[in-house]
Amino acid sequence: MRRRHSTGYVRKQRGKWIGAWYVDGERTSKSLGLVKDLTKSDAKEKLAELIKQSHHAGEITLFGPFVEGPYFAFYCRKWKASTAENNKQRIRTHLVAEYRDRALSGFKRDELQDFLDGKAGMSFSVVDHLRWDLKQIFDMAIAEGFLRLNPALLLFTPKSAARPVRRTMTLEDIAALFRALELRERLIAKFAIVIGMRPGEIFALTWGRIAETYAKVEQRIYRGLLDTPKTHQSVRDAALAQGAFPDLQNWRSMAVDARASAYVFPSERGTALSKDNVWRRNMLPKLAGAGLGWCNFQVMRRTHATLMRQLKADPKLVADQLGHSVDVSLNIYAQSPVEGRLALVNELENLLVQ
């Protein structure tokens, strides 16, 4: 039901203009400014604006139209195309489908926590994203004047949500992978494992962006669309291993189009090779045959970070090579194998028993 507002009135009180108006029979008042600074007409204009804002805040707005309207319209200006596609699909599937016709003002914290608890059978990442989505949606509702408090502010991700197993490859796994793949796919895997590049960055490489010691990462491919790299930190010169440039020169000598603008890994039509197609048709079957069917591009990049850590590389250098922050490099990508920790605890034990 829409709230009823009066047109209000202004009066003087102790040298100030006081504006007063009624909402559903309840009187509301607010100081508008000093009498010496405002004329009565100015005070009335300020009061009219306050009543308008109050009316706007009192409107009943539904969750679905708010998300599909101002929320997506604003944040899609910030999100990259890939991020927008994933976020919109997740929010529509789990949140809009559940709460489309609910008033924004009708949510309670415990209800929203019950909702997240009910999603605990899904991956931790999805549930955690939904928690953040709810907070951001209601933050915007407050900024737009529809709410006063955020019911999602204190939500937490259920402990029972399934956390991912972040696998990495051993040196033996990597050797088996290289043996299993043909030249083109082996080069692609080397870019992921040895150089640490994302698949979208690999398939967007052109010959003009390859130097003897580095690959210039300035663009990426996402579902056939050419785009800028994922983040500002992703724009970088990724160092090439010593053996990579000769391999690339050999590959270039076989290329149909070796011009600077041509893709390093082109399709038959000369466009950027599809990551999903080459993975499904050429890489996964070979890796599955070698007992590495669990491996993917994320595992390869994570392996790069983990091996770099075992080499005791400077975390900042590793992060710059991967194209993200030191925190992400250490806490998400790099894993610490138990063998490495075993050596540390043995070293500590030896120190204590001396």
N, C-alpha and C positions, 0 to 999 in steps of 0.2 A: 504494500500500500504506500502511495506517495505521501510524504509529510506535507502538512499545510503550513505556509509561511505568511506572515503579515508584511505590509510594506514598511512598518516601523516608523520611528520618530526620533528626533534629536532634542536634547535639552542641555542647558548649562548646569554645571555642578563644580564648584570650587575652582573656577577658572578653566575648566575643561569642557569639551563637547562630549556628551555621553550619548551613544546610539543605543536604542532599545527596540527589540522586535519580538514577536511571538512565533513559536513553532509548536504546533499541536497543542495550543493553549498554555504552553510554558514560556515564561518571559526570559529573554536572553539579552544581556547588555554588554557593552564594551566601550572603553575609552577610545575616542577618535582623534584626539589631539588637543592642544591648548587653544583657547579662544583667541588669544592674541596672534596665533599663527594661521588659523583657519576661519574663513567666513562660514556662515550657516549653510550656504549653498555647497561649499567644499565638503563640509561635514556630512551633508545629505548624500553627496556622491560617494563618499567613503562608506557610508552605511549601506547604500544600495549594493556596492561591490561585496561587502561582508555578507549581506543577505543572499546574494547570488551564490557565493562560495558555500554558504551554509546549506542552501538548497541542493547544490551539486553533491555535497558530502552526504546529504540525507537520502539521495536517490538509491533505490534498490537496484544494484547491478548484478547480473548473473555471472558466474564463474566462466562458463564457456565463451560467451560473447566478449568478455573482458580479455581472456587469454588470446582468442582468435583475432581480436581487434587491436587495441592499443599495445598489449604486451608484445605480441609477435611483431607488430609494425615497428616498434621501437628497437627491440633487441636484434632483429634481423639486420638492422643497419650496422650493428657491431659484430655479429657472428660472421664467420666465413661461410661459404656456401655449404661445405661439408658439415660444419658444426650446426648450421641452421637446419639442415635436412635431418640430422640425427636428433637434435633437440626437439624439433617439432613433432617428429614421429613418436618419440618417447612420451612427450607431454600429452599429445592427443590420445595415444593408446591407453595410458594409465591414469591420467588426471582428468582430461576433458571428458572422456567416456564415462568416468565415475561421477563427476560433479558438474556436468554441463549446465543444469538448470538450478543449481544452488546459488543463493544470494551470497555475495562476498562477505557480507556482515554476519552470516549464519554459521561460520566455522568455529569450532572449539579446538584447543590444543590437544586434548586427550583423544578426540575423534581422529585427528590427523595422525597422531602417533599410532593409534590402532590400525589406521590404514597402512602405515609403513610396516608395522609388525606383521600385517597380513601378507606383505610382499616379501617376507624374509626368505621364502623358498627360492627367490631369484638371486642373481649374483649380487655381491656386495656393491659393486660399481653401479649397477642400475638403481638399487635402492638408495644409495648415497646421492646419486644424481637427482632422484625424485625428491629427496629431502631438500636439496639445494633449490630445485625448481620451485617448490612450494614457498620457501622463504623468499625467493626473488619475486615471485608473482605477488605475494602479499605485501612485500616492500613497495612494489610499484603501486599497488592499490592504496597504500597509505600516502605515497607521494602525490597521487591523483586526487586525494581528498575523500576517498570512499570509506576508509577505515582510520581508526585512531591507533589501534594496537595490532601487532603482527601475531596471529595465532600459531605460526610456524617457527617462531623465533627460537624456541628451546627444543625443537625436535632433534632426535638422535637416530642414527642408523642402528637397527637391531643387531645385537652381537651374533645372532643365529644366521644372519645373511651370509651366504656362501662366499668366502674370499677366494680369489683365483689362485691357482698354483702357477707361480711364475717360473717356468722351466727355462733352463739354459742348456746349451750344447757343450759337450766335452770336446777336447781336441780330437779324440777318436771319431766322434759324431761328425765334426766338421770335415775331417778327411774322407769319411764315408760319403758325405753329401757331395763333395767336389768330384769324387769318383763316379757318382751315380748320374750326374748331370752332363748334358751336352755343352758345347762351348758357350753359346749365347746365355743359357740359363746359369751356367757356372759363373760367368762374368757378372750377371745380375746378383747372384748370391754373394759374390765377393764384395760388391758395392754395399750390400747390407751388413755382412759379417765383418769384413776387414775395414771398410771405410765408415760404416755406421750410418748410412743414409736411409731415409724412409723410402718405401716403394714408389710413392707418388713423385718424389724427387728424382729417383733413378730413371723412371720412364719418361720424365720431362727433360732429361739431359739432351742437349744438342752438341754437335762436335765443336762448335765455336766456344762452348763453355768448358772444354777439357784442355787443361794445360799439363805440362810434364809433371808437376808436383801437386796439383790440386784440381778439383772440380768445382766450378762456380755454381753454387745453388741459388738460383734467382727465381725459379718458377717450379710449379708442381702440377701434376695431372690428377684430377679427382673425377672418376666416372666419366672420362672422356672430355672433361672441361679443363682448359688451361687456366691456372690460377696462380696467385702469389703463394710463397711458402706459408706454412701453418702459423708461425708466429714471427715477430720481428727478429728474434734470436735465430730463427731458422735460415735467414738470409746470410750466407757465409761462404767461405772458401774451404771446402772439405779436403783435407790433405789426402793425397793418393799414396798408397804404399809403393815401394820401389819397383815391385814387379808388375804393378797395375798398368802403367803407361805402355810398356812393350806389348802386354796382352791386348790393350785397347788399339794400339797401332795395327796389330795383326788382324783384329776384328774389323777395323776400318778399311783395311786393304781388300776385304771381301764385300764391303758395303756397296749396294746399288747406287746410293746417293751419299757421298762423303762431304758435301758442302757444309759450311759452318752452321747453316740454318737447319740442317737435317738432323733428325733424331738419332741418337746413338743406338737405340733399340726400337726400330720402326716396325710398323705392321706392313703387310704386303702392299697396302695403298699409300705407304709413306707417312701415315699418321702415327701418333704415339701408340706404342704397343699397349694393349689392355692388360693390366695387372691380373685381373680375375681370369681372363682367358689363358694367359701363359701359365698361370699357377695351376689352374684346373687341368689343362691339357698336357702341359709339358713338364711341370715341376713336381706336383703332388704325386702322380703315379710313380715316378722314378724314386722319389723319397720314400713312399710307402713300401716299395719293393726292397728298399735298403733298411727297413725298420725305423724310418724317420718320419712316419706319417703324422706325428704329433708336432712336427716343426712347422713354423710359418714365419712370415716376415717380422712379426713382433719378437719371436724367439731369437731370430738372427740378430736384431738390433740389441736386444737384451744381452745376448752373448757377447757382442762387441763391448758393451759397457762393463760386463763382468770380467772379461779377460783383461781389459785395460786396468781394472782395479787390482787384479792379481799381479799385474806388472808394476803396481805401485805408481801408476801415472798420476800426475797432478789432476785433481778433480775438475779444476777450471778448464784445463786443456781438453779433457774428455767431454765436458759439457759443451764447449765450443765446437768440437768436432761433430757431436750429435745434433747440435742446434737447439739446445734448451738450457734451462737453468741448472746450476750445480745441485740444488736440492732435488730436482726431478731425476737428475742423473744418478745420484747416490741412493735415493730412497725408493725409486720406482724401477729404474732399469737395472742398475748394478745389483747382483746377488752375491752373497758371500758363501762359497761352498764350505761344507763342514770340514773338509781336509785342511783348508786354510785356518779355520778356527781351532782345529785340533792341534796344529803346530803351535799356535799361540798359547793355549792352555798348558801344553807340555812344557813350553818355554817358561811359563809362570811357575809351574810346579817345580821345575829344576832350580829356579831361583829361590824358592821357599825352602827347599830341602838342603840347600848348601850350608 
